[in-house]
Each structure stands twice: as structure tokens, then as C-alpha cells.
């Protein structure tokens, strides 16, 4: 009898020890994808079914609680800071038709509800599902950046360009976009009217909001997508600006007004190096020289303007037409030129 009691005591002790020491296997492969069906947009979450490490707990069953946060930065490792309770499932996958298509971060909380260790629980890793993603900044020459990005719905898209030194960071080390204390260099607004998962493009001409070429250096590009005042998604990236003297001159050449309606025209350009010999020429569309002037600019470096009364070399006002103008800068033995079009209407 004593032996039977001893065996029972040992068995209960082992069972209790196993229960106390039991842990759930880690869920570290939570992932998300998105799509669209007849019910609308959805996010598909998948992960590996968990199990209890207790060898005797072979029949354990689990519930999985899914939580979501708007945004993709600063993910937490528990559910206390999550805004949305998404749903409950007993299988390692879940499809969510969200009411608002935007950035989301997800976490799964697994709990044993059947077996020898009811109540054991564990958190998964976090995963993100961005609204705006896959952005690429592609340089075109020295003074243009083409910015391509994917987006999941119609939205207003703001692009902000920041100087590297004007950026602040949050506690997770991510750049913070806050116009109250971060002074952006340039803001570009795109109204994107597209379908699901379409590619979009914006351009930055390496100028600030005042129209001046920016200094060489590294710049952050922040893209945000909005519907009304609701932030749907965002993306951070960086790009380098390295404009040489010739590149800055070519990009800076312009004239205004253009078209000009029976009014003088002002040519504008930027000189990074002086002294420079400047030549301004105007041709007809067939190549006939209409007007030219040459002079020496002794400095200092900066933006220049040169007015033209729209009279040809014979002293007569030019006629209504499309013209080609060319501005050439010669510094020492280096010559740089830029050729563009203007329209004059009498």
C-alpha cells in the first residue's frame, strides 16, 4: 500500500513539475500579405502553429488572439500598447478585411485552451503591412530625383525633403516628421488617383521651396499618404545631392515669363565659379540667329538675371513664334551651355 502511495506521489510530482515547467514553442515567423476580393481589401496573416514543450502534452489546443496597431514604426513586444483587437482563431492564419486601408503592425498572442497546461501563453514576433512601400529614388542627371513608390489606394501624397541635420529621431531610432520643429527644404504634393498596388512617380529638381538649388549633401525624403486628415502610410529614404559647377549652371538656366505676351523676357542662371564669360543667344526654330550678347561676369558667385527687350540684332521687335535660346558660360578653358525653348506672343 505504501509503495502504491509512493508511486502516486511521484507521478503527481512529475506531472505538476511538468506543468510548472512547461512552455509554449516560440512563434517567430508571423508574416503578412495583402490582397483584394469581392469583400474589399484584406490582410492575410500566417504563422506556425505552436505546441507545448511538455512531452506529455501531445493533445494541446490553442487560441490565437490577433492585435493591430496603425503605423509600422516602434513595434511593441506585447499587446498592452496595441489599439485594435482584430480577432480570434484556432488555426495559424487569419484574414482581416480592415475598414481603413493603412499601415499596420500585428502581433499574435497564443494561449493553450486544451491539454495538460491550460493557460500557458506566448507572444509572436511582430510583422508590418505597409500602405505605401517599395519606394525607390532614382537620380536623373545631377539635378533631378525621380521618386517611385507603390500605394494601395487613392490618397493625397506629400513628399518632404529634409536636410540631414534637421531631422529628429524617436525612441526607436526612426526619423520623426514634425513640421513644428523640423524645417523641410521642399514639399511636393501629389494627388494619386489609382487602383490597387499601382506604381506612382514624383520628381524633385534639387531645389528648395524658394526655387534655389540646394547645397550638396545627403537629404532625407519622407513620403506620407493621406485621406482627408487621416495618415494612411509613410516611408523614409535618403538621397545624395552632388551638383558640380557645370551641373548647377545647366539646371539653373531659365527665362520668364514664358510664354511672354508682348513683354520683355528675363534670362536667369546660376554661376558657381567666377569670373565667367557669358554668351546669350536666341535662334528661330530653324536655326537663324535672332539676338546675341556677350559679357564678362566678375562675381560674386550666385544667381544672375539678364533682361531682353525681345528686339533682334537689327533693332526690331521679334514676331510671335517659338524660339530657341542658349546661354553659355566659359570659365577658363571650361565651357558649359544650356539650350531651351521660349514662346513669344505679340
N, C-alpha and C positions, 0 to 999 in steps of 0.2 A: 504493500500500500504506500509506504514511504517512497519507494522507487517510482511509482506512478506519479505521485505528487511532485517529486523532483523533476521528472520529465516534463510534466505540465508547466512547472515553474520556469524551467529552462526554455521551453517552447514559447511561453508568453513573453519572457525576457527578450528572446531573439526577435520575436515579432514586433514588440514595442521598440526595440533598438533599431530595427529596420525601418519602422515607421518614422522614428525621430530623425534618422539619418538620411531618409530618402530625399532626393532632389529631382527636379524635372530636367530633362535634357535641354540644353540651350537652343533657342531659336535665333539663328544668326543669318538667315538667308531670306528675310522678308523683302519682297520686291513688288514693284507696281508697274502697271502699263495702263494705257487708256485707249478708248475706242468710242464708237457710236453705233447705236442700234435704233430700233423703232421707238424706244422709250427715251432716247436722247443720249447725251454724253454719259460715259461711265468710267470709273477707275476700277481696274481688276487687281486685287491683292492676292499674292500667293506666298506660302511659306511651307516649311517642312513640318509634318505632324510630329508633335512632341511625344515623349514617353517618360515613364518614371524610371529612374536608375535602380530602384529596388528590384532585384531579380525575381522576387515572388509576385510582384505587382504586374503580371502579364496582361490582365484584363482591364487596365486603367482606361477610363474615358475622360474626355476633356471638353471644356467650353473655351472658345476664343472670343475675347472682347476686343473690338476694334475702336481705336480713338484717333481723332484727327485734329490737326492744328492748321489754320491758314498760314501760309508762308513756308519757306524752305530753309530758313536760317535759324541757328540756335536750337537744334532739336534737343528735347529733354529725354532722359532715360527712364521716366516713369509717367504715370497718367495724370499726376496732380496738376500739371500746367497745360493740359490739353482741353481745348474748347468744346469739341464735338465728341459725343458718344455716337459712333457710326452704326454699330450693330453687334449681333451675337451670332456665332455659328459653331457647329460641332465638327466642321470639316476645315482643312487647312487652305481655304480660299474664300474670297468674298468679293462680290461685285457691288459697287456702290454707284447709284445714279444720283449724283450730288445736285442740289438745287442751284448752286452757283459754281460755275466753272472757273477755277482759280488755282493758285499754288496751294499744295497741301503737303504736310508731313504726317506720317502714320506711325503708330506703334500698336503692337498686339500684346494683350495680357492673357496668358494661358492659365487655366485653373483645372485641377483634377476634380471631377464631379462623380466619378465612379471608380471603385477599386479599393485597394488597401490604404491609400494615402490621400483620402479626400481632403481638399483644402490646400494641397501643395500648389504653388503658383510660380510663375516666372514671366519676365518681360522679354519681348523680342528686341532685335535691333530696330532702328528707325529707318524709314525709307521716304523718299520725296517723289512727288509727281508734279512737275512744274507746268505752269500755264504758258510761259514764254521761255524758250530754251534753244539750245543749239546755235547761239549767235556766233558769227564769225566776222572779224574786222579785217577787210582786205584793202591794202593800200593801192591807189591808182596814181602813179607818179609820186611827186613829193608833197603835193598839197591837197590830196583828196583821199578820204577814207570811206569806202563803201561798207556799210554795216548790214549784214544779212541775219535774219532771225526767223524762227518758227513760232507760230502762235495758234492757240486752239479755238479762238472765237473772235468775233468782231469787237474791236476795242479802240480807244484812243491810246496812242503810244507816244510817250515823252522820252526823248533821249537827252541826257545831260552829259556834258563833258566837264570834267574836273581836273584842275591841276593836282599833281600828286601830293603837294604839300597842303592842300586844302581839305583833305579827307580825314574824317574821324572814324574810329572803329568801335564796334560794340564789344561786350564782354566775351563774345565767342571769336573775336578776331576778324569779323566781316566788316567791310566798309559800310558806313552809315550815310544814307542820302537824307539830308535835312537842310532845306534852303534857309532855315533861320540862322544857321551858323556855318554852313558850308557854301561858299560862294562859287557857283559854277561858272565856267568860262563860256559855254554855249548851250542853248536849249533848242531842240528841234522837235516839232510836233508832227506826228503822222496820224491821220485817221485811217485805220485799217479796216476795210470792208471786204472780208474774205471768208472763205469757208474753213472747214476743219483742217488743221495741220497744213496750212499754206505757208510758203516762204515769202518774206517781205524784205524790202530794201530801203534803207535810208542813207543819206550822204552827209558827210561833214567835210567842209572845204578848208579845214585847219584855220578857221577864223573864229574870233570871239563874237559876242553879240553886237559889238560896235563895228564889226566888219574888218577888224585888223587881223593880220596873220599872227598866230600865237608864237611864242618863243619855242625853241627846240627843247625837247624833253619828253618824259613819259606822262601820259594823261589817262585817267580813268574814264570809262564810258559806262554810264548807268542807264538802263532801259527799264521803264515801268509801263505796264498796261493797265488802263483804267476803263471802267464803265460808270458813267456819272462820276461820283467821287470814291467809288469802291476800288481799291487796289486789287487787281487780279493776279499779277505776277511781276517779277522783276529779274534782272540779270546784271551782273557786274563783269567788266572786262577791262583790258588796258591796251593802249597802243602807243607807239613811239613816233614822235614828230622830229624829223631831221631835214630841215629845209636849207639847202645851200643858197649862196647869193644868187646864182642863176635861177634856181627854182623859185625863190621868193619873188624875183622880178617877173618871171613869166606868169606866175599865178596872179600877181597884183595888177597887171595891166587891164584897164577898163576905160569906158567913156560914158558920160552921162550928160543930158538924158539920151537914152537910146531905146526906142526911136526918138529922134529930135524933130519937132514940128516947128519949122521956121524960126529956129532959135540957135544960139551958139552952142558949141559942144566943148566939154572939158575932158581932156585926157588925164588919166590918173595912173600912177605906177609907184612902186616902192624900190628905193635904192638902198642896198645893204652895204655897198662899197663905193666910196668916192675918192678922188674926183672921177667923173664919168662923162664921156661924150654921148649925148643923147640925140637920136635922129627920129623924127616923127614923119611918117609918110602916109598919104591917103591915095588909094587907087580906085578906079572904076572896077566893076565886076569882070571886065575883060582885060584888066591889067594896065590901063592907061594911067600914068601918074597925074594926079589932080593937085596935090599940095604936098610940100615937104619943108621941113625946117630942121636945122642942126645947131646945137649949142652945147656948152660945157657946164656941167653942174659940179660945183666945188664942195658941196656939202652944207650941213652935216647929213649923215645917213637918215633916211626916213621916207615918208610918203610925199610924193610930188604931184602937183597938178599943172596942166598947161592948157590954157583956153585956145579955142579955134573959132573964128567968126564964120566958118563954113564958106569962105571965099577961096577960089582956086588961085593958082600962081599968077593968073592974068588979072586978078582983082575982081572977078565976077562971082556972084553967089552960085553955088552948085545947084543942080536940079534934083528933083525928087528921084531917089534911086537907092539901091543897096550898094554900099561901098566897103572896101577892104582897107583897114588901117594897120600899120605895122610900126611898132616902137622898138628901137634898137638901143641897147646900152653897151658901150665899149669901155672897159676898164683895163688899162694897159694893153696887153695883147689878147685879152679875153673878150669875146663879143657874145652877147645874149640878146635874143629878139623874141617878140611875141606878136602873132598876127591874128586879128579877129575881125568881126563884121560890125558895121553900123548901118542904121537906116535913117535917111533924111527925107522929110516931107515938107514941101513948101505950103 
